[in-house]
């Protein structure tokens, strides 16, 4: 049995055959595994050389929603029948995200610092389980911020893996790693894929019999402009960020007026989530006898803030009259306020990131 990391929050073992993971296996490698096509192909490529592979996934608060209850990493590991280890270090990751050394990409994605962070954690795990080397599914030139030559060298150097990190899909275009020099893996059986096109990977997937993999457009919410606006607003207005604050950004419409934040549910599922996950000091609002959203009020509970929250609740409801009565409270809806419904154009100005319209998948 593989040893369980003391850092690991979740460990998934997907019943590899005894013949494959034989005790006679001499070489063990850690695959940085997202479950995307590149990481799947890199894992299969290394595994086909008779090397024992453990898929390593670092779960951040910014991954996209699971499909069918399983993450892309879980689905990919099941397809390949490799063991998957999942770790998370949310507090450390958020602290890194606040001030990334190498800056952000187009939105609030610290791709270079993110790779360094994940590799450092994977390196610790690899040492713990006695792995001989680590590898990734990175392809030279595929991503403009983090996968050009200088960035790849910076990432491995700052992760303490200079000359030690194998990138099997582009290995023949890169300097020889220690694993190759020591004969732990045959460089001649590695590849020379480069660029942003996906055709070589798709052809390789067909050759390997890999039928299911996610589209390249998905993945990280930090690359999404709409989400980045919400996260930037959170960073600017709250000193101590908790994972629960970040999780809330996935749900509802978000509005800001000074020190107050308002979150309005868009459907029954979101209303239920907001009710169940409101912070201890939050007020919540609902319409009286009219179908409408649940609204959270964060920040000072001034008369003006309460009135704004009530108006936002009413304007997104099924109210047909110019006025509506809204229930609100902290522990229960034990107070009421009557408000006049505002114009939608007035409300839109308060929305976080109102000037931008691109919508992201939660």
FIDO-433791 format. One record per residue: residue in three letters; x, y, z of N, C-alpha, C, O in turn. Coordinates in steps of 0.05 Angstrom, whole numbers, plus 32768, in hexadecimal, padded with zeros to 4 digits. Layout:
BEGIN
AlaXYZXYZXYZXYZ;...
end
This chain:
BEGIN
Unk80117FE880008000800080008012801980008026801A800D;Unk8009802D7FF1801880467FF180158055800B7FFF80558016;Unk802A8061801680288070802F80168088802C801780958017;Unk8007808F80407FF580A6803F800480BE804A800F80BD8060;Unk800480D4803A801280EC8043800580F8805B7FEC80F8805E;Unk80158103806E800A811080857FFD812B807D7FED8136808C;Unk8004813480657FF8814D805B7FDE8148804B7FCF815B8045;Unk7FD8813080457FC2812980337FA7812B80407FA3811F8055;Unk7F95813A80347F79813C803D7F69812580317F57811A803E;Unk7F6E811F80187F5F810A800A7F7280F77FFC7F8681017FF0;Unk7F6E80DE7FFE7F7E80CB7FEE7F6B80B87FE07F5980AC7FEC;Unk7F6F80B57FC67F5E80A37FB67F70808F7FA97F8380967F9B;Unk7F6A80757FAD7F7980607FA07F6780517F8D7F5280467F96;Unk7F6E80517F747F5B80467F607F64802B7F577F6880267F3F;Unk7F6780187F697F6A7FFC7F657F7C7FF47F4D7F727FE67F3B;Unk7F947FFD7F4B7FA67FF47F367FAB7FD67F397FAA7FCC7F50;Unk7FB17FC87F247FB57FAB7F267FCF7FA67F357FE17FB67F34;Unk7FCF7F8F7F427FE77F887F517FFF7F847F3F80167F8A7F46;Unk7FF97F7B7F27800F7F767F14801C7F907F0C80347F917F08;Unk800C7FA57F0A80187FBF7F0180297FCB7F17803F7FD37F12;Unk801D7FCD7F2F802D7FD97F45803A7FC27F5580347FBF7F6D;Unk804B7FB47F4980597F9E7F55806D7FA87F6980787FBE7F65;Unk80737F997F7D80877FA07F9180A37FA17F8380B67FAB7F8F;Unk80A57F957F6B80BE7F957F5D80C37FAF7F4E80D97FB27F43;Unk80B07FC17F4E80B37FDA7F4080CB7FE97F4B80CD7FED7F63;Unk80DD7FF27F3980F67FFF7F4380F4801E7F428102802B7F51;Unk80E280287F3180E180457F2E80C4804F7F3480B180437F2C;Unk80C380647F4480A980707F4C80AA808D7F4580BD809B7F4B;Unk809480977F39809380B37F32807980C07F3A806480B27F3D;Unk807980DA7F3F806280E97F47805980FA7F2F8069810A7F24;Unk804080F67F27803581067F118025811D7F1C801281197F2C;Unk802B81367F14801A814C7F1C8001814B7F0A800281507EF2;Unk7FEB81447F167FD4813A7F077FBB814C7F0B7FB0814C7F21;Unk7FB4815A7EF67F9B816A7EF77F83815B7EED7F6C81627EF3;Unk7F8881467EDD7F7281387ED07F6D81437EB47F5B81397EA6;Unk7F7C81587EAC7F7A81627E917F8981507E7E7F97813E7E86;Unk7F8581547E647F9081427E507FAE81407E527FB9812A7E51;Unk7FBC81567E557FDA81557E577FE481447E6E7FF681347E6B;Unk7FD881487E857FE181387E9C7FDA811B7E997FE9810A7EA2;Unk7FC481157E8D7FBC80F97E877FD080EC7E757FDA80D67E7A;Unk7FD780FA7E5F7FEA80EF7E4B800680EB7E57801380D77E53;Unk800F81007E67802A80FE7E73802B80E67E86803F80D77E86;Unk801680E27E95801580CC7EA8801680B17E998024809F7EA1;Unk800680AE7E84800580957E75802080907E678029807A7E65;Unk802C80A67E5D804680A37E4F805B80987E62806B80877E5A;Unk805C80A37E7A8070809A7E8E8069807E7E97807B806D7E9A;Unk805080787E9C8048805E7EA6804F80487E92805580327E9A;Unk804E804F7E788053803A7E64807180327E638078801F7E55;Unk8081803F7E73809D80377E7580A180257E8E80B780207E97;Unk808A801B7E99808C80097EB0809280177ECA809A800A7EDD;Unk808D80317ECB809380407EE3807980427EF4806380477EEA;Unk807C803F7F0E806580427F21805F80607F23807080707F2A;Unk804680677F1D803E80837F1D802880887F328014807A7F33;Unk802C809C7F42801880A67F55800F80C17F4B801F80D37F47;Unk7FF580C47F467FEB80DE7F3D7FE780F07F557FDA80E87F68;Unk7FF281087F537FF0811B7F697FE081347F617FE681407F4C;Unk7FCB813A7F707FBB81517F6A7FB881647F827FB1815B7F98;Unk7FBF817D7F7E7FBB81917F937FA181A07F8D7F9F81AE7F7A;Unk7F8E819C7F9F7F7481A97F9C7F7481C57FA77F7B81C97FBF;Unk7F6D81D87F977F6C81F47FA07F4F81FC7FA37F3D81EE7F99;Unk7F4982137FB07F2E821D7FB27F2282277F977F0B822F7F96;Unk7F3282267F827F2A82327F697F26821F7F527F2582277F3A;Unk7F2482057F587F1E81F27F437F0181F47F3B7EF081FD7F4B;Unk7EFB81EB7F237EDF81EB7F1A7ECF81D57F277EDB81C27F32;Unk7EB581D67F257EA381C37F327EA781A77F287EAE81A37F10;Unk7EA381937F397EA681777F317E8E816F7F207E7881797F23;Unk7E93815D7F0E7E7E81527EFD7E7781367F077E8981257F09;Unk7E5E81317F0D7E5681177F177E6381117F317E6680F97F38;Unk7E6A81257F417E7581217F5B7E93811B7F5B7E9E81177F71;Unk7EA0811B7F447EBC81157F427ECB812B7F347EC281367F20;Unk7EE281327F3F7EF381467F327F00813B7F197EFF81237F14;Unk7F0B814D7F097F1981447EF07F3081327EF77F36811F7EE9;Unk7F3E81387F0D7F5481277F167F4B810B7F1D7F5880F77F15;Unk7F3581097F2B7F2A80EF7F327F2180DF7F1A7F2780C77F17;Unk7F1480ED7F077F0B80DF7EEF7F2380D67EDE7F2380BF7ED3;Unk7F3780E77EDC7F4F80DF7ECD7F5E80C87ED97F6780B67ECB;Unk7F6080C87EF47F6F80B37F027F6080987EFF7F6C80837EFC;Unk7F4580997F007F3580817EFD7F3980767EE17F3A805D7EDD;Unk7F3980877ECE7F3C807E7EB27F5780707EAE7F59805B7EA0;Unk7F6D807B7EBA7F87806F7EB77F8C80597ECB7F9F80497EC8;Unk7F7A80577EDF7F7E80437EF57F9880477F047FA780347F08;Unk7F9E80617F0A7FB680677F1A7FAD80727F367F97807D7F38;Unk7FBD806F7F4A7FB680797F647FB880987F647FCA80A47F58;Unk7FA580A57F717FA380C27F717FA580CB7F8E7F9680C27FA0;Unk7FB780DE7F937FB980EB7FAD7FB181087FAA7FBC81167F99;Unk7F9E81117FBB7F94812C7FBA7F9B813B7FD47F9581317FE9;Unk7FA881517FD17FAF81627FE97FA3817E7FE57F9E81867FCF;Unk7F9F818C7FFB7F9681A87FF97FA481B880107FA681AF8026;Unk7FAB81D080097FB881E3801B7FAC81FE80167FBA8211800E;Unk7F928200801B7F83821880137F8D8232801E7F9082468010;Unk7F93823380387F9C824B80457FB6825580397FB9826C8033;Unk7FC9824280367FE38249802A7FE08253800D7FED82658004;Unk7FCE82457FFF7FCA824C7FE37FBE82687FE07FC782787FCF;Unk7FAB826F7FF17F9E82897FF07FB3829F7FF77FB382B47FEA;Unk7FC48299800A7FD982AD80117FEC82B17FFA7FF582C87FF5;Unk7FF3829C7FEB8003829F7FD37FF582B07FBE800282C07FB1;Unk7FDC82AB7FBB7FCC82B97FA77FCA82D77FAC7FC882E77F99;Unk7FCB82DF7FC57FC982FB7FCC7FE1830B7FC17FDD83227FB8;Unk7FF982FF7FC18010830D7FB8802382FA7FA9803882F37FB4;Unk801C82F27F91802D82DF7F82804682ED7F79804583037F6D;Unk805C82E07F7D807682EC7F76807882F27F58808483077F50;Unk806D82E17F47806F82E47F2A805682F17F1E805482F27F05;Unk804582FB7F2E802E830A7F24801782F97F19801882E07F1A;Unk800383077F0E7FEC82FA7F037FEC82F97EE57FFB83077ED8;Unk7FDC82E77EDA7FD882E67EBD7FC382FB7EB67FC283117EC1;Unk7FB282F57EA27F9F83087E987F8B83107EAE7F8283277EAE;Unk7F8482FE7EBF7F7083047ED47F7E83047EF07F8F83157EF5;Unk7F7882F07F017F8582EF7F1B7F9282D47F1E7F9282C97F34;Unk7F9C82C97F087FA882AE7F087FC782B07F0B7FD482BA7EF9;Unk7FD182A77F217FEE82A87F267FFC828E7F1C8007827F7F2C;Unk7FFB82897F028001826F7EF7801D82657EFF8021824E7F06;Unk803182777EFE804C826F7F04804F82687F22805982537F29;Unk8045827A7F33804682757F508036825C7F58803D824D7F6A;Unk801F82587F4A800E82417F4F801E82277F4A801D82147F5A;Unk802B82267F33803B820E7F2C805182097F41805581F27F49;Unk805E821E7F498073821C7F5D806882117F77807381FF7F84;Unk8052821C7F7F804582147F98803E81F67F97804481E77FAA;Unk803181ED7F81802981D17F7F804181BF7F7E804181A97F8B;Unk805681C77F70806E81B67F6E807C81B37F888086819D7F8F;Unk807C81C87F98808981C67FB3807B81B17FC4808781A27FD2;Unk806081B27FC38050819F7FD3805481827FC88056816F7FD7;Unk805481807FAE805881657FA18074815A7FA7807781427FAB;Unk8087816C7FA880A381647FAE80A481587FCB80B281437FCF;Unk809681647FDE8096815A7FF98089813E7FFA8092812C8007;Unk8073813C7FEB806581227FEA8076810D7FDD807880F67FE7;Unk808481147FC8809581017FB980AB80F77FCC80B280DF7FCB;Unk80B781097FDC80CC81007FEE80C080ED800380CE80DA800B;Unk80A880F3800C809C80E28021809780C58017809B80B28026;Unk808E80C27FFE808880A87FF480A0809B7FE5809D80857FDA;Unk80B780A97FE480CE809D7FD880CE809C7FBA80D8808A7FAE;Unk80C180B07FAE80C080B17F9080DB80B97F8580EA80C87F91;Unk80E180AF7F6D80FA80B57F6080FB80D07F51810F80DD7F4F;Unk80E480D87F4680E280F17F3880C580FB7F3680B380EB7F3A;Unk80C281147F2E80A881207F2980A681277F0C80BA812D7EFF;Unk808D81277F02808A81317EE6806F813F7EE4805D813B7EF4;Unk806C814F7ECF8053815E7ECA804A815A7EAD8059814F7E9D;Unk803281637EA7802881627E8C802C817B7E7C8020817F7E67;Unk803E818D7E86804381A67E78804D81A27E5C805D81907E57;Unk804481B37E4A804D81B37E2E805A81CE7E28804E81E37E2D;Unk807281CD7E1E808181E57E17807181F77E04806981EE7DEE;Unk806D82107E0C805F82237DFB804182227DFB803482307DEC;Unk803582107E0B8018820D7E0A800982247E187FF4822C7E0E;Unk8014822E7E2E800882447E3C801B825B7E3E803282587E45;Unk801282747E378024828A7E34803182947E4E8047829E7E4D;Unk802582907E658031829A7E7E804482867E8B8059828E7E95;Unk803C826C7E8B804B82597E9C805982437E8D806682327E9A;Unk805682417E738061822A7E65807482317E4E807882217E3C;Unk807F82497E4F8095824F7E3C80AF82487E4A80B082437E63;Unk80C582467E3B80DE823C7E4680E882497E6080EC823B7E74;Unk80EB82637E6180F482707E7980E2826B7E9180EC82687EA8;Unk80C8826B7E8D80B582667EA380B882497EAD80B882457EC6;Unk80BB82367E9C80BF821A7EA480D882187EB580D882097EC9;Unk80ED82267EAD810682247EBD810382327ED8810D82287EEC;Unk80F582497ED880F082577EF180E082467F0580E782447F1C;Unk80CC82397EFB80BA82297F0B80CA82127F1980C7820E7F31;Unk80D982047F0980E781ED7F1580FE81F67F28810381E97F3C;Unk810A820D7F22811F82177F338114821F7F4E811F82187F63;Unk80FE822F7F4E80F382397F6780E582247F7680E082277F8E;Unk80DE820E7F6A80D181F77F7880E681E47F8380E081D17F90;Unk810081EB7F7E811681DA7F87811981C07F77812181AC7F81;Unk811181C27F5D811281AA7F4C812281AF7F33811C81A37F1E;Unk813581C17F34814481C87F1C815281AF7F11816281A27F1F;Unk814D81A97EF8815981927EEB814D81777EF3815681627EEB;Unk813881787F04812C81607F0F810F815B7F06810481457F09;Unk8103816F7EFA80E6816D7EF380E381657ED680EC81737EC3;Unk80D7814E7ED280D381437EB780B9814D7EAB80A4814E7EB9;Unk80B981557E9280A1815C7E8380A0814A7E6A80AA81517E55;Unk809481327E6D8096811D7E59808C81257E3D8097811C7E29;Unk807781377E3C806C813D7E22807E814F7E11807C81507DF9;Unk8090815E7E1F80A281707E1080BF816A7E1780D1817A7E11;Unk80C581537E2280DF814D7E2D80F681507E19810B815A7E20;Unk80F181487E00810781497DEC810E81667DE38121816A7DD5;Unk80FD81797DEB810281957DE5810F81A37DFC811681BB7DFB;Unk811281957E13811C81A17E2B813681937E34813D817E7E2A;Unk814381A07E47815C81947E51815781797E5E814181757E6A;Unk816A81677E5C8167814C7E688166814E7E868176815D7E93;Unk815381407E92815081417EAF8160812B7EBD816B81197EAF;Unk8162812C7ED7817181187EE6816680FC7EE2817580E97EDF;Unk814C80FA7EE1813F80E07EDD814880D37EC3814C80BB7EC2;Unk814A80E47EAE815380D97E94817080D27E95817880BD7E8A;Unk818080E37EA1819D80DE7EA281A380C47EB281B680B67EAB;Unk819380BF7EC7819880A77ED7818C808E7ECB819080787ED5;Unk817E80917EB58171807A7EA8815880707EB68150805A7EB1;Unk814C80817EC68133807A7ED3811C80797EBF8108806B7EC3;Unk811F80897EAA810B808A7E95811A808E7E7A812F809B7E79;Unk810F80827E65811C80837E4B8114809C7E3C80FC809F7E34;Unk812680AF7E38812180C87E2B811780C47E0E810780D37E04;Unk812180AE7E01811980A97DE680FB80A37DE280F080A67DCC;Unk80EE809B7DF880D280957DF780C180AD7E0080A880AA7E02;Unk80CD80C37E0580BF80DC7E0D80BA80EC7DF380C380E57DDE;Unk80AC81027DF680A181117DDE80AD812D7DDB80BB81377DED;Unk80A5813A7DC580AE81557DBF809781667DB6809981757DA2;Unk808181657DC5806981757DBF806E81927DC8807A81967DDD;Unk806581A57DB8806781C17DC0805081D17DB4804381C87DA1;Unk804C81E97DBE803881FB7DB3801C81F87DBF801881E67DD0;Unk800A82097DB67FF0820A7DC27FDB81F77DB57FC681F37DC0;Unk7FE281EC7D9E7FD081DA7D917FCC81C07DA17FDF81B87DAF;Unk7FB581B47D9E7FB0819B7DAE7FB081827D9C7FAB816C7DA6;Unk7FB481857D837FB2816E7D717FC581577D787FBC81407D78;Unk7FDF815D7D7E7FF081467D867FE681377D9E7FE8811F7DA0;Unk7FDC81467DB27FD281397DCA7FB981287DC57FB681127DCF;Unk7FA881337DB47F8F81247DAD7F96810A7D9E7F8980F67DA2;Unk7FAA810C7D8C7FB280F47D7E7FBE80DF7D907FBA80C77D8E;Unk7FCE80E97DA47FDB80D87DB77FC580CA7DC97FC880B37DD0;Unk7FB180DA7DD17F9B80CF7DE17F8E80B87DD27F8780A37DDE;Unk7F8980BC7DB97F7D80A77DA87F8E808E7DA87F8580777DAA;Unk7FA880927DA57FBB807C7DA47FBB806D7DBF7FBD80547DBF;Unk7FB9807C7DD57FBA80707DEF7F9F80647DF87F9C80577E0D;Unk7F8A80697DE87F6F80607DEF7F6280707E047F5080677E13;Unk7F6A80897E067F5E809B7E1A7F4780AA7E0D7F4B80BA7DFB;Unk7F2F80A47E167F1780AD7E097F0B80C67E167EFD80D67E09;Unk7F0F80C97E307F0280DF7E3E7F1780F17E4A7F2980E87E59;Unk7F13810B7E457F24811F7E527F16813A7E507F07813F7E3D;Unk7F1C814C7E627F0E81667E637F1781797E4C7F2D81757E41;Unk7F07818C7E457F0F81A07E317F2481B27E3D7F2581B67E55;Unk7F3681BD7E2C7F4C81CE7E367F4281E87E427F5281F67E4F;Unk7F2981F07E3D7F20820A7E467F19820B7E647F1882217E6F;Unk7F1481F47E707F0C81F47E8C7F2381F77E9F7F3981FE7E97;Unk7F1E81F17EB97F3481F07ECC7F3282037EE37F2481FD7EF7;Unk7F3F821A7EE17F43822B7EF87F3282457EF77F3282537EE3;Unk7F23824A7F0C7F1282627F0D7F22827C7F0D7F1882917F06;Unk7F3C827B7F147F4C82937F157F51829E7EF97F5882B67EF7;Unk7F4D828E7EE57F5082987EC97F3782A57EBF7F3782B07EA9;Unk7F2182A37ECE7F0782AD7EC67F0482CA7ECE7F0782D17EE5;Unk7EFE82DC7EBB7EFD82F97EC07EE883007ED57EED83117EE6;Unk7ED182F47ED37EBB82FA7EE57EC382F37F027EBF83027F14;Unk7ECD82DB7F057ED582D17F1F7EEC82E27F2A7EED82E97F42;Unk7EFF82E97F197F1682FA7F217F0D83147F2D7F19831E7F40;Unk7EF883207F217EED83397F2C7EE383367F487EE783467F5A;Unk7ED583207F4D7ECA831A7F687EE083167F7C7EDF831F7F92;Unk7EF583077F737F0B83017F857F1B831A7F8B7F24831E7FA2;Unk7F20832A7F777F2E83447F7C7F1F83557F8F7F2B83627FA1;Unk7F0583567F8C7EF483667F9F7EF7835B7FBB7EF9836B7FCE;Unk7EF883417FBE7EFB83347FD97F16833C7FE57F1883437FFC;Unk7F2B833A7FD57F4683407FDE7F48835E7FE77F5683647FFA;Unk7F3B836F7FD87F3C838C7FDE7F2D83947FF77F3383A88003;Unk7F1983847FFE7F06838D80137F07837B802C7EF983828040;Unk7F168366802C7F17835580447F34834F804B7F448346803A;Unk7F3C835380647F578350806C7F5F8332806E7F74832A8064;Unk7F4F8323807C7F55830680807F4282F580707F2A82F58075;Unk7F4D82E8805C7F3D82D880497F3B82BB80527F5082AE8056;Unk7F2382B180557F1F8294805B7F16828580437F0D8291802F;Unk7F19826B80437F10825A802D7EF2825E80287EE9825D8011;Unk7EE38262803E7EC68266803B7EBF827F802B7EAC8280801D;Unk7ED08294802E7ECC82AD801F7ED082A780017EC082B17FF0;Unk7EE482977FFB7EEA82917FDF7ED4827F7FD37ECC82837FBC;Unk7ECB826C7FE37EB682597FDA7E9D82697FD27E8F82627FBF;Unk7E96827D7FE27E7E828D7FDD7E7D829B7FC27E6882A17FB7;Unk7E9582A07FB77E9782AE7F9E7E8B829E7F867E8582A97F71;Unk7E8882847F8A7E7D82737F757E5F82767F737E53826D7F60;Unk7E5282827F877E3582827F897E2A829E7F887E3582B17F94;Unk7E1482A17F797E0482B97F7A7E1082D17F6B7E2682D07F5F;Unk7E0082E77F6B7E0983017F607E1683107F777E0B83107F8E;Unk7E2C831E7F727E3A832C7F877E39834A7F827E3E83547F6C;Unk7E3483597F977E3183767F967E4283827FAC7E4683767FC1;Unk7E4C839B7FA77E5C83A87FBB7E5383C57FBD7E5083D37FA9;Unk7E4F83CE7FD67E4A83EA7FDC7E5B83F17FF47E5483EA800B;Unk7E7283FF7FF07E84840680067E8E83ED80147E9A83DC8008;Unk7E8983EC802E7E9383D5803E7E8083BE803E7E8583A9804A;Unk7E6983C180307E5583AC80307E56839B80177E5A83A58001;Unk7E538381801B7E52836D80057E36836080067E2C835A801C;Unk7E2A835D7FEF7E0F83517FEC7E1283397FD97E1C833D7FC3;Unk7E0783227FE07E08830B7FCF7DEB83017FCB7DDD82FB7FDF;Unk7DE283007FB27DC682F97FAC7DC582DE7F9D7DD182DB7F88;Unk7DB682CB7FA87DB482B17F9C7DA582B37F817D9382C37F7D;Unk7DAD82A17F6E7DA182A27F537D8C828B7F4F7D7D828B7F3B;Unk7D8C82787F617D7982627F5E7D7682547F7A7D82825C7F8D;Unk7D6582407F7A7D5F82327F947D7982277FA07D7D82297FB9;Unk7D89821A7F907DA2820E7F9B7DB482237FA77DBF821E7FBD;Unk7DB7823A7F9A7DC8824E7FA57DBC825B7FBE7DCA82617FD1;Unk7DA2825F7FBE7D9482697FD67D9982577FEE7D9F82608004;Unk7D97823D7FE97D9C82297FFE7DB9822B80087DBE82298020;Unk7DCC822D7FF57DE8822F7FFD7DED8248800E7DFB82478022;Unk7DE2825F80057DE7827880137DDC827680307DE982808043;Unk7DC5826B80337DB98268804E7DCA8256805F7DCF825D8077;Unk7DD4824180547DE3822D80647E008236806A7E0B822E807E;Unk7E0B824780597E28824F805C7E2C826C80647E4282768061;Unk7E17827A806C7E1B829580747E2D8296808D7E2C8285809F;Unk7E3D82AB808F7E4F82AF80A67E3E82B780BE7E2782C080BC;Unk7E4A82B480D67E3C82B980EF7E3082D580F07E1A82D980FB;Unk7E3E82E980E57E35830580E77E24830E80D07E1B832580D0;Unk7E1F82FD80BC7E10830580A47DF2830780AA7DE782F880B9;Unk7DE6831B809D7DC8831C809C7DC0830E80837DCF830E806F;Unk7DA8830280837D9E82F7806A7D81830180657D7383078079;Unk7D7A8303804C7D61831080447D5182FE80327D5D82EF8021;Unk7D3682FF80347D2482F080227D0A8300801F7D0383108031;Unk7CFC82FC80097CE2830980057CCD82FD80167CCE82E5801D;Unk7CBA830C801D7CA38302802C7C8D82FB80197C82830C800B;Unk7C8682E180177C7082D780067C7482DB7FE87C6182DA7FD9;Unk7C8D82DF7FE07C9382E27FC37CAC82D27FBD7CBF82D27FCD;Unk7CAC82C47FA77CC382B47F9F7CDA82C77F987CD782DA7F89;Unk7CF182C17FA47D0882D37F9F7D2282C77FAB7D2282B07FB4;Unk7D3782D67FAA7D5182CB7FB27D5682CE7FD07D4882DB7FDF;Unk7D6A82C07FD97D7682C47FF37D8E82D77FEF7D9D82D47FDC;Unk7D9082EC80007DA582FF7FFE7DB5830080187DAA82FF802D;Unk7DD0830080157DE18304802D7DEB8320802E7DF3832C801A;Unk7DEC832B80467DF88346804B7E108342805C7E0E83388073;Unk7E28834980527E40834880617E4A836480667E4683768056;Unk7E578369807D7E61838380847E4F839180977E3D838480A3;Unk7E5383AB809C7E4383BB80AF7E2583B980AA7E1C83BB8093;Unk7E1583B580BF7DF883B180BC7DEA83CC80C07DD983CF80D3;Unk7DF183E080B07DE483FA80B27DC983F980A57DC283E78097;Unk7DB9840E80AB7D9E8410809F7DA0841080817D9084048073;Unk7DB4841F80777DB7842180597DBE8407804D7DB483FF8038;Unk7DD083F8805A7DD883DD80507DC083CA80507DBD83BB803D;Unk7DB183CA80657D9983B980677D8583BF80517D7A83AD8045;Unk7D8183D9804C7D6E83E180387D7883D9801C7D6983D0800B;Unk7D9383DC80177D9E83D37FFD7D9B83B57FF97D9383AC7FE4;Unk7DA083A6800E7D9D8389800C7D80838180067D7B836F7FF6;Unk7D6E838E80137D518389800F7D4983907FF27D3A83817FE6;Unk7D5383A67FE87D4D83AE7FCC7D58839A7FB87D4B83937FA5;Unk7D7183917FBD7D7D837D7FAB7D6D83637FAB7D6983577F97;Unk7D64835C7FC37D5383447FC57D3A83467FB57D3183347FA7;Unk7D2D835D7FB87D1383627FAB7D1683647F8C7D0583597F7E;Unk7D2B83717F837D2D83757F667D32835B7F577D2C835A7F3F;Unk7D3E83477F647D42832E7F577D2D83197F5E7D3183017F5A;Unk7D1783237F687D0083117F707CEA83117F5A7CED831E7F45;Unk7CD583047F607CBD83047F4E7CAA831A7F557C9383197F4D;Unk7CB3832D7F657CA183437F6E7C9683527F557CA683597F43;Unk7C7C83577F557C6F83657F3E7C6783817F457C5E83907F34;Unk7C6A83897F5E7C6283A47F677C7A83B57F6C7C9083AB7F6F;Unk7C7783D07F6D7C8D83E27F727C9A83DF7F8D7CB183E77F91;Unk7C8B83D47FA07C9683D07FBB7C9583B37FC37C8583A37FB9;Unk7CA683AB7FD67CA783907FE07CB083907FFD7CBF83A18006;Unk7CA6837C800C7CAE837980287CC2836280297CBD834C8020;Unk7CD9836880357CEF835480377CF4834D80547CF5835E8065;Unk7CF7833380597CFD832980747D1C832780767D2A83218062;Unk7D27832C808E7D43832980917D4A832480AF7D39832780C0;Unk7D63831C80B37D6D831880CE7D87830980CE7D92830480B8;Unk7D91830380E57DAB82F580E77DA782D780ED7DB082C680DD;Unk7D9A82D181037D9482B5810A7D7A82AC80FC7D78829480F4;Unk7D6782BE80F97D4E82B780EC7D4382D080DF7D4D82E680E3;Unk7D2F82CD80CE7D2382E480BF7D0D82F080D17CF582EE80CC;Unk7D1782FE80E67D04830980FA7CFF832780F77CF283338109;Unk7D08833380E17D04834F80DD7CFA835380C07CFE834280AF;Unk7CEC836980BC7CE3836F80A17CE9838C80997CEC839D80AB;Unk7CEB839180807CEF83AC80757CE083AE805B7CE1839C804A;Unk7CD383C580567CC583C9803D7CD683DC802C7CE083F08035;Unk7CDA83D480137CEB83E380017CDE83E77FE67CCC83D87FDE;Unk7CE783FC7FD87CDF84017FBD7CF383F47FAA7D0B83F77FAE;Unk7CEA83E57F977CFC83D77F847D0C83EB7F747D0083FD7F68;Unk7D2683E97F737D3783FB7F637D3683F47F467D2E83DE7F3E;Unk7D4084067F357D4384007F187D5A83EC7F157D6E83EE7F23;Unk7D5783DA7F027D6B83C67EFE7D8683D27EF67D9B83C87EFE;Unk7D8583E87EE77D9E83F57EDE7DAD84007EF67DC684017EF6;Unk7D9F84097F0A7DAB84137F237DB983FD7F327DCF84007F3D;Unk7DAC83E67F337DB683CF7F417DD083C47F337DE383BD7F41;Unk7DD083C47F197DE683B97F0A7E0083C77F107E1683BC7F0E;Unk7DFE83E17F167E1683F17F1C7E2583E87F357E3D83EC7F39;Unk7E1683DB7F477E2283D27F607E2F83B67F5E7E3C83AE7F71;Unk7E2A83A97F487E34838D7F457E52838C7F427E5E839C7F34;Unk7E5F837A7F507E7C83767F4F7E83836E7F327E78835B7F28;Unk7E96837D7F267E9D83777F0A7E87837D7EF77E8583707EE2;Unk7E7783927EFD7E5F83987EEC7E67839F7ECF7E57839B7EBD;Unk7E7F83AA7ECC7E8783B37EB17E8D839C7E9E7E9183A07E87;Unk7E8E83847EA97E96836D7E997E8083587E987E7283547EAC;Unk7E7E834B7E817E66833A7E7D7E6D831C7E7A7E5A830C7E7A;Unk7E8683157E777E8D82F97E727E8582E87E8B7E8C82EF7EA2;Unk7E7782D27E867E6E82C17E9C7E7F82A77E9C7E84829C7E87;Unk7E87829F7EB47E9782877EB77E8782707EC27E7382747ECF;Unk7E9182587EBC7E8582407EC97E8D823F7EE67EA482437EEC;Unk7E7A823A7EF77E8082387F147E9282207F1A7E99821C7F31;
end
